[in-house]
Each structure stands twice: as structure tokens, then as C-alpha cells.
Amino acid sequence: MRFGPLAFVALIAQSAVAQVRVVSAPPEPSLLNITRQWSRASSLGDLRELPADAGRLELRVWGGYRLSTPTQGVILRRTGGRWSAYLARVLRCEIEIPRSVGDTASRATMQRYTAEARSHCGTPVTDVRAGSQVLATDTLLVAPLGASEPAIEEAWTAAVRAGALELPGRVERNRLIDDAFTYVVELRRGNDYRASVIEHVEPGETPADQRIRDVYAVVNRLVPADQILKP
């Protein structure tokens, strides 16, 4: 059987993704799913789907996910032997569209409107006219952090020491926690991937509750004080 160039490239990509091993992750549905969607649509890329790379080290520590607070993440990355760090913020993007369009538009048309909404991020629609509706979507704004490579590597080491590799996929609670500040942690070490989704609770109920706070605290040392998102 012969494959054309495009098919060959696709086979290589599938092979690379298949080599990534999911060590642990929360059961779905979870906030990890929406987090991966944000990343996939941004310059970060989906950490689980990035090509296999035995030398990759990457830690993404997200916090927020409440109706009343924003969501942002700190990313520590080592590729090609070099360290870099980024701050990623989730922005809400809204535009007003005719209700008839929203009810009948094709997928291509809605994609065009969604792209237009992403050019109006941070400005909510407050006055909706009759016969109209609000189209809302999220986008991820990614910016480099001005930390030195030794500082980034030190943050990685501190996060691992704090327990980043020991976090469970989730913490089983004996009560319902609604609209809580939540942490989502993704870690890629070589071709191993792990992820956790853990709520912030006071006081902590398990060792994982303290570990997740410590991991969040050490990576946020790289973030300017006025930009740190606090639980």
C-alpha cells in the first residue's frame, strides 16, 4: 500500500501523539477538558497532544474557574535544553448578533462570528437590542514572563519538591463544593503526561490539598505581585 505525502505526515503525527503516556488524569467531565481546549486554540498547544519528546519538561499550573474571578495559568517549559516561562490569561469575548443568524447560521458562519468576537475580548456586551443575542467565547492570551532561565528551573525544582508529581487526578470529597477557586495542573516529563483538578478548600482535607497550594505558590513567584491570582 502506498501513501501520499499528506498521509505520511499524518501517520507521523499520530505516531508521535500515541507515544505520550497518560500517567494520571481526572475522570471526565472535568475542568481539564475546557483547559485543554483553550490551550489547543492558542500558541501553547494541547500539552497532551504535543509531539513526543523525551527531553521535554513542562508544567502548567492554572487557577480560577469561578464565576466571580478570572482564570490564568503559569507555564514552565524546557525544550531543546532551554527554559522559558509564560503567563496565560483567559479572556471573555462577546459580540451582539441577530437572533435569526444565531438560530440558522451554518458552522462556517458561526466560526466567522466567533473569530470576530475574539477581536472584542474584555469588553462585555451590556445592552442587547431587541431581536439580538450575545455570542460569547473564550480566548487565551499568552505572554512571556521575564524570568531568567535559572529562576525558571528553580521554580520547576521547587514545584517537584512541593509534590507536583504526587498529585492525584482528583480529590474525592464527602460534600458538594460549588463555584470554588479550583486548581488545574498539567505536567509533562518526557513522554509522560499527568493532570489534576483540585478545589481550594479551607482547611485542607487531604495531603493533596496542601501540595496543590504549595505548587501554585512556588510557580507564581515568577509572576509580578500585582498579577498573581489569589484563591
C-alpha positions as CSV (number, residue, x, y, z in Angstrom):
1,M,0.0,0.0,0.0
2,R,1.3,3.4,-0.9
3,F,0.7,6.7,1.0
4,G,0.8,10.2,-0.4
5,P,2.9,12.9,1.3
6,L,0.0,14.2,3.4
7,A,-1.0,10.8,4.6
8,F,2.6,10.1,5.5
9,V,2.8,13.3,7.6
10,A,-0.5,12.4,9.3
11,L,0.8,9.0,10.2
12,I,4.0,10.5,11.8
13,A,1.8,13.0,13.8
14,Q,-0.5,10.2,15.1
15,S,2.6,8.1,16.0
16,A,4.1,11.0,18.0
17,V,0.9,11.6,19.9
18,A,0.4,7.9,20.6
19,Q,3.8,7.8,22.3
20,V,2.6,10.2,25.0
21,R,1.6,8.1,28.1
22,V,-1.2,9.4,30.3
23,V,0.0,8.5,33.8
24,S,-2.9,10.0,35.7
25,A,-5.8,12.4,34.9
26,P,-9.2,13.2,36.4
27,P,-12.3,11.4,35.1
28,E,-14.3,13.4,32.6
29,P,-16.2,15.6,32.6
30,S,-13.8,17.9,34.3
31,L,-12.3,21.4,34.0
32,L,-9.3,19.8,32.3
33,N,-11.3,19.4,29.2
34,I,-12.0,23.1,28.8
35,T,-8.5,23.9,29.8
36,R,-7.1,21.7,27.0
37,Q,-9.5,23.4,24.5
38,W,-8.2,26.8,25.5
39,S,-4.6,25.7,25.1
40,R,-5.2,23.9,21.8
41,A,-6.6,27.1,20.3
42,S,-3.6,29.1,21.5
43,S,0.1,29.3,20.9
44,L,0.6,26.9,23.8
45,G,-0.9,23.9,22.1
46,D,-2.6,21.0,24.0
47,L,0.1,19.6,26.3
48,R,-1.1,16.1,25.9
49,E,-1.1,16.3,22.1
50,L,2.3,17.9,21.6
51,P,4.7,15.6,19.7
52,A,6.7,13.0,21.7
53,D,9.9,14.5,23.0
54,A,12.0,12.6,25.6
55,G,13.7,15.8,26.7
56,R,10.5,17.9,27.3
57,L,9.8,19.3,30.7
58,E,6.6,21.3,31.1
59,L,4.4,22.3,34.0
60,R,1.1,24.3,33.6
61,V,-0.5,25.4,36.8
62,W,-3.9,27.0,36.4
63,G,-6.1,28.7,38.9
64,G,-9.5,30.3,39.0
65,Y,-12.6,28.8,37.2
66,R,-15.0,30.8,39.3
67,L,-17.9,32.9,38.0
68,S,-16.6,35.9,40.0
69,T,-12.9,35.6,39.2
70,P,-10.7,35.2,36.1
71,T,-8.7,32.1,35.2
72,Q,-5.0,32.2,34.5
73,G,-2.0,29.8,34.3
74,V,1.7,29.8,34.8
75,I,3.7,27.7,32.3
76,L,7.2,26.5,32.8
77,R,8.8,24.9,29.8
78,R,12.1,23.3,28.8
79,T,12.6,22.3,25.2
80,G,15.9,22.0,23.3
81,G,17.7,22.4,26.6
82,R,16.3,25.9,27.2
83,W,13.9,27.1,29.8
84,S,11.0,29.6,29.2
85,A,8.0,30.7,31.2
86,Y,4.7,32.2,30.3
87,L,1.6,33.7,31.9
88,A,-1.7,32.7,30.2
89,R,-5.0,34.6,30.9
90,V,-8.5,33.5,29.8
91,L,-10.4,36.4,28.3
92,R,-14.1,36.5,27.7
93,C,-15.1,37.7,24.2
94,E,-18.6,38.9,23.3
95,I,-20.4,40.4,20.3
96,E,-24.0,41.0,19.5
97,I,-25.5,39.2,16.6
98,P,-29.1,38.9,15.1
99,R,-31.0,36.2,16.8
100,S,-32.1,34.8,13.4
101,V,-28.4,34.4,12.5
102,G,-27.7,32.5,15.7
103,D,-30.6,30.2,15.1
104,T,-29.9,29.3,11.4
105,A,-26.3,30.1,10.6
106,S,-24.0,27.5,9.2
107,R,-21.0,26.2,11.1
108,A,-18.7,28.3,8.8
109,T,-20.7,31.4,9.5
110,M,-20.6,30.8,13.3
111,Q,-16.9,30.3,13.1
112,R,-16.6,33.7,11.4
113,Y,-18.6,35.3,14.1
114,T,-16.6,33.6,16.8
115,A,-13.4,34.9,15.2
116,E,-15.0,38.4,15.2
117,A,-15.9,38.0,18.9
118,R,-12.3,37.3,19.7
119,S,-11.4,40.8,18.4
120,H,-13.6,42.2,21.1
121,C,-12.2,40.5,24.2
122,G,-12.6,42.1,27.6
123,T,-15.5,44.4,26.5
124,P,-18.8,42.7,27.6
125,V,-22.0,43.5,25.8
126,T,-24.2,45.2,28.3
127,D,-27.2,46.4,26.2
128,V,-28.7,43.8,23.9
129,R,-31.1,45.1,21.4
130,A,-34.4,43.5,20.6
131,G,-34.1,40.7,18.1
132,S,-30.4,40.2,19.0
133,Q,-28.4,37.8,21.2
134,V,-24.9,37.7,22.6
135,L,-22.3,35.3,21.1
136,A,-19.7,34.6,23.8
137,T,-16.4,32.7,23.6
138,D,-13.2,32.5,25.5
139,T,-9.6,33.0,24.2
140,L,-6.2,32.6,25.8
141,L,-3.8,35.5,26.0
142,V,-0.3,34.1,26.4
143,A,2.7,36.4,27.2
144,P,6.3,35.5,28.2
145,L,7.4,36.1,31.8
146,G,10.6,38.0,32.2
147,A,12.3,35.4,34.4
148,S,15.8,34.1,33.9
149,E,16.4,30.5,33.0
150,P,18.0,29.7,36.4
151,A,14.9,31.2,38.1
152,I,12.5,29.1,35.9
153,E,14.5,25.9,36.6
154,E,14.5,26.7,40.3
155,A,10.7,27.1,40.2
156,W,10.4,23.8,38.4
157,T,12.6,22.1,41.0
158,A,10.6,23.7,43.8
159,A,7.3,22.6,42.3
160,V,8.5,19.0,42.0
161,R,9.8,19.2,45.6
162,A,6.4,20.5,46.7
163,G,4.7,17.4,45.2
164,A,3.7,18.2,41.6
165,L,4.5,14.6,40.7
166,E,2.4,13.2,43.5
167,L,-0.9,14.9,42.9
168,P,-3.9,12.7,42.3
169,G,-6.2,13.2,39.3
170,R,-8.8,14.5,41.7
171,V,-9.6,14.5,45.4
172,E,-12.8,12.7,46.5
173,R,-14.9,14.9,48.7
174,N,-17.7,14.0,51.0
175,R,-19.6,17.2,50.2
176,L,-20.5,19.2,47.2
177,I,-18.3,22.2,46.5
178,D,-19.9,24.8,44.3
179,D,-18.1,27.6,42.4
180,A,-14.9,27.2,44.3
181,F,-11.5,28.5,43.2
182,T,-10.0,25.5,41.5
183,Y,-6.5,24.4,40.5
184,V,-5.8,22.5,37.3
185,V,-2.2,21.2,37.0
186,E,-0.8,19.6,33.9
187,L,2.7,18.1,33.8
188,R,4.7,16.7,31.0
189,R,8.0,15.0,31.7
190,G,9.4,13.5,28.6
191,N,6.6,11.5,27.1
192,D,4.7,11.0,30.4
193,Y,1.6,13.3,31.0
194,R,-0.3,13.7,34.2
195,A,-3.1,16.1,35.2
196,S,-5.0,17.1,38.3
197,V,-8.1,19.1,39.1
198,I,-8.4,20.0,42.8
199,E,-10.6,22.6,44.5
200,H,-9.2,25.1,47.0
201,V,-10.7,24.2,50.4
202,E,-10.2,25.8,53.8
203,P,-8.9,24.0,55.8
204,G,-7.3,21.4,53.6
205,E,-8.8,17.9,53.9
206,T,-6.1,15.8,52.4
207,P,-2.3,16.0,51.8
208,A,-3.1,16.8,48.1
209,D,-4.8,20.0,49.2
210,Q,-1.6,21.3,50.7
211,R,0.5,20.1,47.9
212,I,-1.5,21.8,45.3
213,R,-1.4,25.1,47.2
214,D,2.4,24.8,47.5
215,V,2.9,24.1,43.8
216,Y,0.7,27.0,42.9
217,A,2.6,29.3,45.3
218,V,6.1,28.4,44.0
219,V,5.4,28.9,40.3
220,N,3.6,32.2,41.0
221,R,6.9,33.5,42.4
222,L,7.8,34.2,38.7
223,V,4.7,36.4,38.3
224,P,4.7,40.1,39.2
225,A,2.9,40.6,42.5
226,D,0.1,42.7,41.1
227,Q,-0.7,40.0,38.5
228,I,-0.9,37.0,40.8
229,L,-4.4,35.5,41.0
230,K,-5.1,34.6,44.7
231,P,-7.6,32.0,45.9
